[in-house]
Amino acid sequence: MRLLIRDCALFDNTAPRSLREPCSIAIEGAHIAWIAAEPPATYTADRVIDGRTLIALPGLVNAHTHSPENLLRATTEPMPLEPWLVAMYGTTGPLSERDIYLSVMLGVIEMLQSGVTAVIDNLWSPGPLTPEYLNAATQAYADSGIRAAVAPLYSDLAYEQSLAAAMGMSLEHTAFIADVKGSTPLAELLAVLDAYFQQWHNAYDGRIRCFVGPGGAQWCSDDMLHASADLARRYASGFHMHLQETQVQDIGTRQRFGMSVVQWLAQQGLLGPHVSLPHSVWIDNAEDIATLAASGACVVHNPAANLKLGSGLAPIKRMREHGIPVALGCDGSASSDNQVLFEAMRLAALIHTSADPDPARWSVASEIVAMATTGGATALNLADKTGRLEPGYLADMTLLDRRSAHLLPLNDIARHLAFARRDARCIPLLCMGWWWSKQARLSPSMPSRSWQRLPNRCRGACGNCPYPPR
């Protein structure tokens, strides 16, 4: 199919006001065929879109979330991560295949309506990671039309237990230990993951992909981390793992490894360009930043969750200055309470100003937009295929209505996106050439009747709450 968007404005951070206009964009199949000021007189398209009121920018990438938490938004007050985890575990009852399908789809609707065309889902389960559970979640992404890398989350250790023991405390009867004791043996887990990768990795013309998702060095044994890396290498896939989200984790991993976790991961050969590391808050010394930069690994900044849980601020400016790719993520809706990446962009642009007295070191708007686009593409391991509006790249595109009140008067579009954009509606948009509009159903695959009924069907899916959040 040939789609032509005529006379739109194109995001270009090298142009005045970060806009190049007028532009016409031709999409053939899943890819951008050409971009020109005027279409060739002989060019014919199956559909022509009047783009005079549209601004085209690369599709936004939500580079870290947890889809089960779409049923858990607004369940906790701000609190540190460790007690928050107990509250969250307690809030979450068993999730059926139907529950996780609906939870994924809720997040997808919110993301698509706010300009996100791709997501990395660190998919956890309140019970074992079964084939049925994994398939239901991934089928939701397949049905929705969004691009997704699903990284099932798993662990076999509880760093909280050893840390508490060193402080003379016991966590024997808490949700942390119950979760670890109920974990699937490593050999069985690897068999489930291998079958999952065989079924889903690069499915739907590459739109659906599988990553490994070990919970973090503090939650995983050495054997689990190395087995995860082996699986990622075998399938030429991504390795997605939480890194140093809190000071407690930093203390715990230093006690375990006798060095910083970054240095340990590097020594073990567990870093590389295929690795994405959500949070990376407690990475503040020059040696660790240099090691991450040399490895090619990507950091995923999650400002909303880090603020709500009081985890700290990742040194993203220093990281970018040293060549570390930085992406943006909403994190799960139990900690960020939404899946609107524009909010993560605005927070990332503003919250770091108080941490450094030198304004010359603050992030500028174009850097924030880059984190949400090219940075996200790097986290997806697709930097050469998406994240840019260029011929040959995938047609993952967000289209904004320039008549929106949040874009008037239209001064510098990068600054509008980073500082001023607050409404969540960004329909229409494209993902691999599919077209959404306010009149169309959510995607080519999902029946409109299903998503219209979705809110009512989700009621009561959270289950029991033995540990009520405060």
Residue pairs with C-beta under 8 A, 6 or more apart in sequence:
1 28
1 29
1 46
1 47
1 433
2 26
2 27
2 28
2 33
2 44
2 45
2 46
2 47
3 26
3 27
3 28
3 45
3 46
3 47
3 48
3 49
3 395
3 430
3 433
3 435
4 24
4 25
4 26
4 27
4 39
4 43
4 45
4 47
4 48
4 49
5 24
5 25
5 27
5 49
5 51
5 54
5 56
5 399
6 24
6 39
6 48
6 49
6 50
6 51
6 52
7 21
7 22
7 23
7 24
7 50
7 51
7 52
8 21
8 22
8 23
8 24
8 25
8 51
8 52
8 54
8 55
8 56
8 399
9 19
9 20
9 21
9 22
9 23
9 51
9 54
9 55
9 56
9 402
9 413
10 19
10 20
10 21
10 23
10 25
10 35
10 55
10 56
10 57
10 389
11 18
11 19
11 20
11 55
11 56
11 57
11 58
11 369
11 389
11 413
11 414
12 18
12 19
12 20
13 366
13 369
13 370
13 414
17 410
17 411
17 412
17 413
18 366
18 412
18 413
18 414
18 415
19 55
19 410
19 413
22 37
22 38
22 52
23 35
23 36
23 37
23 51
23 56
24 35
24 36
24 37
24 38
24 39
24 51
25 32
25 34
25 35
25 51
25 56
25 389
25 397
26 32
26 33
26 34
26 35
26 39
26 43
26 45
27 33
27 395
27 430
27 433
28 433
29 433
30 205
30 394
30 395
30 432
30 433
31 392
31 393
31 394
31 395
31 433
32 389
32 390
32 391
32 392
32 393
32 394
32 395
33 391
34 391
35 389
35 390
35 391
47 435
49 435
51 399
53 401
53 402
53 403
54 399
54 400
54 401
54 402
55 399
55 400
55 401
55 402
55 407
55 413
56 389
56 397
56 398
56 399
57 369
57 373
57 389
57 397
57 398
57 400
57 413
57 417
58 373
58 374
58 377
58 386
58 387
58 388
58 389
58 396
58 397
58 398
59 115
59 116
59 117
59 118
59 147
59 373
59 386
59 396
59 397
59 398
59 429
59 430
59 431
60 114
60 115
60 116
60 117
60 118
60 341
60 342
60 372
60 373
60 376
60 398
61 116
61 117
61 118
61 119
61 120
61 327
61 328
61 341
61 372
61 373
61 375
61 376
61 377
61 379
61 380
61 387
62 111
62 116
62 118
62 119
62 120
62 328
62 329
62 330
62 339
62 341
62 344
62 376
63 119
63 120
63 276
63 278
63 298
63 300
63 327
63 328
63 329
63 375
63 376
63 379
63 380
64 120
64 122
64 240
64 276
64 278
64 300
64 302
64 327
64 329
64 330
64 331
64 379
65 107
65 119
65 120
65 121
65 122
65 329
65 330
65 331
65 332
65 333
65 339
66 121
66 122
66 123
66 124
66 153
66 331
66 332
66 334
67 100
67 103
67 104
67 107
67 121
67 123
67 137
67 332
68 92
68 95
68 100
68 103
68 123
68 124
68 125
68 126
68 332
69 88
69 103
69 332
69 333
69 334
69 335
70 103
70 104
70 106
70 107
70 110
70 332
70 333
70 339
71 95
71 99
71 102
71 103
71 106
71 458
71 461
71 462
72 88
72 91
72 92
72 332
72 333
72 334
72 462
73 333
73 334
73 337
73 338
74 337
75 87
75 88
75 91
75 334
75 462
75 469
76 84
76 87
76 88
76 91
76 334
76 335
76 469
76 470
77 469
77 470
78 308
78 309
78 310
79 87
79 309
79 310
79 469
79 470
80 246
80 248
80 309
80 310
80 311
81 245
81 246
81 248
81 309
81 311
82 160
82 246
82 248
84 309
84 335
84 469
85 175
85 176
86 174
86 175
86 176
86 467
87 467
87 468
87 469
87 470
88 334
88 469
89 126
89 175
89 176
89 179
89 467
90 175
90 465
90 466
90 467
90 468
90 469
91 334
91 462
91 463
91 465
91 467
91 469
92 126
92 462
92 463
93 126
93 462
93 463
93 464
93 465
94 126
94 127
94 463
95 103
95 125
95 126
95 127
95 133
95 461
95 463
97 132
97 133
97 135
97 136
98 136
98 457
99 458
99 461
100 125
100 133
100 136
100 137
100 140
101 136
101 137
101 139
101 140
102 140
102 454
102 457
102 458
102 461
103 137
103 458
103 461
104 121
104 137
104 140
104 141
104 144
105 140
105 143
105 144
105 446
105 451
105 454
106 454
106 458
107 119
107 333
107 339
108 119
108 140
108 141
108 144
108 146
108 442
109 144
109 442
109 451
109 454
110 338
110 339
110 340
110 424
111 119
111 146
111 339
111 341
112 144
112 145
112 146
112 427
112 429
112 436
112 442
112 443
113 424
113 425
113 426
113 427
114 339
114 340
114 341
114 342
114 424
114 425
114 426
115 341
115 342
115 398
115 400
115 426
115 429
116 146
116 339
116 341
116 398
117 146
117 147
117 396
117 397
117 398
117 429
117 430
117 431
118 146
118 147
118 148
118 149
118 376
118 377
118 380
118 386
118 396
118 431
119 141
119 146
119 147
119 148
119 149
120 148
120 149
120 151
120 211
120 238
120 240
120 276
120 300
120 329
120 379
120 380
121 137
121 141
121 148
121 149
121 150
121 151
122 151
122 153
122 213
122 240
122 242
122 278
123 134
123 137
123 150
123 151
123 152
123 153
123 213
124 152
124 153
125 133
125 152
126 463
127 133
127 182
128 182
128 183
128 184
129 152
129 154
129 184
129 189
129 192
129 193
130 192
131 192
131 195
131 196
134 150
134 152
134 192
134 196
134 200
135 196
135 199
135 200
137 150
138 148
138 150
138 196
138 200
138 208
141 148
141 150
141 208
142 203
142 204
142 207
142 208
142 445
143 443
143 445
143 446
144 442
144 443
144 445
144 446
145 431
145 434
145 436
145 442
145 443
145 444
145 445
145 446
146 207
146 431
146 443
147 207
147 208
147 380
147 386
147 396
147 431
147 432
148 207
148 208
148 209
149 209
149 210
149 211
149 238
149 240
149 380
149 381
150 200
150 208
150 209
150 210
150 211
151 210
151 211
151 212
151 213
151 238
151 240
152 193
152 196
152 210
152 212
152 213
153 213
153 214
153 215
154 183
154 184
154 189
154 213
154 214
154 215
154 220
154 224
155 179
155 180
155 183
155 214
155 215
155 216
155 219
155 220
155 224
156 180
156 183
156 186
156 219
156 220
156 221
156 224
157 180
157 218
157 219
157 220
157 221
158 171
158 176
158 177
158 179
158 180
158 219
159 218
159 219
159 249
159 252
159 253
159 256
160 171
160 174
160 176
160 248
160 252
161 171
161 172
161 176
161 177
161 180
162 252
162 255
162 256
163 248
163 251
163 252
163 255
164 170
164 171
166 255
171 177
175 467
183 189
184 192
186 221
186 223
186 224
186 227
190 227
190 231
193 212
193 231
194 231
196 210
197 210
197 231
197 235
197 237
200 208
200 209
200 210
201 209
201 210
201 235
201 237
202 208
202 209
203 209
205 432
207 431
207 432
209 237
209 238
209 380
210 235
210 237
211 232
211 237
211 238
211 239
211 240
211 276
212 228
212 229
212 231
212 232
212 237
212 238
212 239
212 240
213 228
213 240
213 241
214 220
214 224
214 225
214 228
214 239
214 241
215 241
215 242
216 241
216 242
216 243
216 245
216 249
217 225
217 241
217 243
217 253
217 256
217 257
217 261
217 264
217 265
218 249
218 252
218 253
218 256
218 261
219 242
220 228
222 268
225 268
225 270
226 268
226 270
228 239
228 241
229 239
229 269
229 270
231 237
232 238
232 239
232 274
236 274
237 274
237 381
238 274
238 275
238 276
238 379
238 380
238 381
239 270
239 272
239 274
239 275
239 276
240 275
240 276
240 278
240 379
241 275
241 276
241 277
241 278
242 277
242 278
242 279
243 261
243 262
243 277
243 278
243 279
243 280
243 283
243 299
244 250
244 253
244 261
244 262
244 279
244 280
244 281
244 282
244 283
245 278
245 279
245 281
245 282
245 306
245 309
245 311
246 281
246 282
246 309
246 311
246 312
247 282
247 312
249 282
250 260
250 261
250 282
253 260
253 261
253 264
254 260
254 261
257 263
257 264
260 285
260 287
260 288
262 271
262 283
262 288
262 291
262 292
263 287
263 288
263 291
265 271
266 291
266 295
271 291
271 292
271 295
271 296
271 297
272 295
272 296
272 297
273 295
273 296
273 297
273 298
273 381
274 381
275 295
275 296
275 297
275 298
276 297
276 298
276 299
276 300
276 327
276 379
277 292
277 297
277 298
277 299
277 300
278 300
278 302
278 329
278 331
279 300
279 301
279 302
279 306
279 311
279 314
280 292
280 299
280 300
280 301
280 314
280 319
281 306
281 311
281 312
281 313
281 314
282 312
283 289
283 292
283 299
283 314
283 315
283 319
284 315
289 315
289 318
289 319
289 322
289 324
290 322
292 299
292 319
292 322
292 324
293 319
293 322
293 323
293 324
296 325
297 324
298 324
298 325
298 326
298 327
298 375
298 378
298 379
299 314
299 316
299 319
299 324
299 325
299 326
299 327
300 326
300 327
300 328
300 329
300 379
301 314
301 316
301 326
301 327
301 328
301 329
301 344
301 348
301 371
302 328
302 329
302 330
302 331
302 336
302 344
303 313
303 328
303 344
303 347
303 348
303 351
304 330
304 331
304 335
304 336
304 337
304 338
304 343
304 344
304 347
305 311
305 330
305 331
305 332
305 335
305 336
306 312
306 313
306 314
307 347
307 351
308 335
308 336
308 337
309 335
313 351
313 352
313 355
316 326
316 348
316 352
316 363
316 371
317 352
317 356
317 361
317 362
317 363
319 326
320 326
320 363
320 367
325 375
325 378
325 379
325 383
326 371
326 375
327 371
327 372
327 375
327 376
327 378
327 379
328 341
328 344
328 345
328 348
328 368
328 371
328 372
328 375
328 376
329 344
330 336
330 338
330 339
330 340
330 341
330 343
330 344
333 339
336 343
336 344
340 424
341 372
342 417
342 421
342 422
342 424
343 422
344 372
345 368
345 369
345 371
345 372
345 417
345 418
345 421
346 418
346 419
346 421
346 422
348 363
348 368
348 371
349 363
349 365
349 368
349 418
349 419
350 419
352 362
352 363
353 359
353 362
356 362
365 412
365 414
365 415
365 417
365 418
365 419
366 414
368 414
368 417
368 418
369 414
369 417
369 418
373 387
373 388
374 383
374 387
374 388
375 387
376 387
377 383
377 385
377 386
377 387
377 388
378 387
380 386
382 394
385 393
385 394
386 393
386 394
386 396
387 393
387 396
389 397
394 432
395 430
395 431
395 432
395 433
396 430
396 431
396 432
397 429
397 430
397 431
398 426
398 429
399 426
399 428
399 429
399 430
400 407
400 426
401 407
402 410
404 423
405 423
406 416
406 420
406 421
406 422
406 423
407 413
407 416
407 420
407 421
410 416
427 436
427 437
427 438
428 435
428 436
428 437
428 438
428 440
429 436
430 436
434 443
434 444
436 442
436 443
441 447
441 448
441 451
442 448
442 451
